């Protein structure tokens, strides 16, 4: 695939540099988006082993957030992370919930 070893090494180095740059750009974009929105909640979501596997937790949480976005105009962004000690998966999220769309006020929400 490459004419010599040096060409292969140059290719790999270039790809690694591109990957590092993409991570930096993604992180900058994330912080800009966070500061440009009026998020009113910070939440950390974890799961109970008796109720979910790691995969079902991820799917159910994302589906729940998508449903709130669609039905009640919530906005959210966040990151998946593993705990340092337990390596347990959890989600840190910034959430914008419009007025009267939280539990307890749901009877006042538009249909």
N, C-alpha and C positions, 0 to 999 in steps of 0.2 A: 504494500500500500504506500510505503514511503521509499524514496530512493536510497536513503541511508539512515543510520541511527540518529545523527544530528537533526535531520529533518523531522523525525518522529518526536524527538525531545522538544524541539521548537514548537511543534504543533500542540503537544501536551501542555507546555508552559503557557502558551497563548490561551488555551481553553481554560486553564486554572485561573488565569488573570481575569478573563471574561466572567467567570463564575463569581469571583470575589467582588468584581465591580457590580454585578447584578444584585448581589446581596446588599451592598451598600446603597444602591439606588432604591431597592425595595424598602429598606429601613427608613430612608429619608422620606419617601412617598408616604409611608405609614404614619410617621410623625406629623407630616404636613396635614394629612387628612384628619388626624386626631385633633389638631389645633384649629382647623377650619370649621369644625362642627361644634354644636352646642350639646355635647353629651351631658346627661344629668345623672348618670349612674355608672359606678364601676362595680363589676361583679366577678367573682371567681366561682366557677362551677366545677364540682367534683362528682364522683359517682359512688354508689354503693355496690360492692361486689355481689351482694345477694340479688340485686335487681338488674344489673347490666354487666355486659362484657365491655372491654375498651371500645370495640367497634360499634356495638349497639348504642353506647353512651354518645359517641361522636355523631352518629347518624341522627339519633333522637334529638339531641341538643340543637344541631343545625336545622333540622326540620322545624322544631319549635320556634327558633328565632326567625326562620323564613316565614312561618305562618303569622307571627306577630308583625313582621314587616309588611306583609301583604294586607292583612286585615286591619291593622291599627296604625300603620305608617311608622312603626318603630324603625330606628336606624341602629346598626350595631357594627362593631369591628373588634377584632381581638386576635389573640394568639394562643395556640396550643403549646403546652409546656409540660415537662415532667418534673416532679418534685426531686430535689437534690438528694434527700435521704431515701425515700421509698421508690423513686422512679415512677410514681403514680401519675397518670395522665390527668390534666385539668385544663380548663379554659379560662383565661383572663379576658374580660370583655368590657368595652366602653359601650354604653347603651343610651340612646335618646328615646325616651318614652313620652309622647305628647301628653299634655294634661288630661286627666280623667281616663287614662287607658291602663292604669295599674289595677291589680286585683282589689276589689272593694268598690271601685268606681266604674266597673264594667257595665252597669246598667245605664250609665249616662253616655256610653260610647255610641258613635254613629253606627248604623247597621250596614 
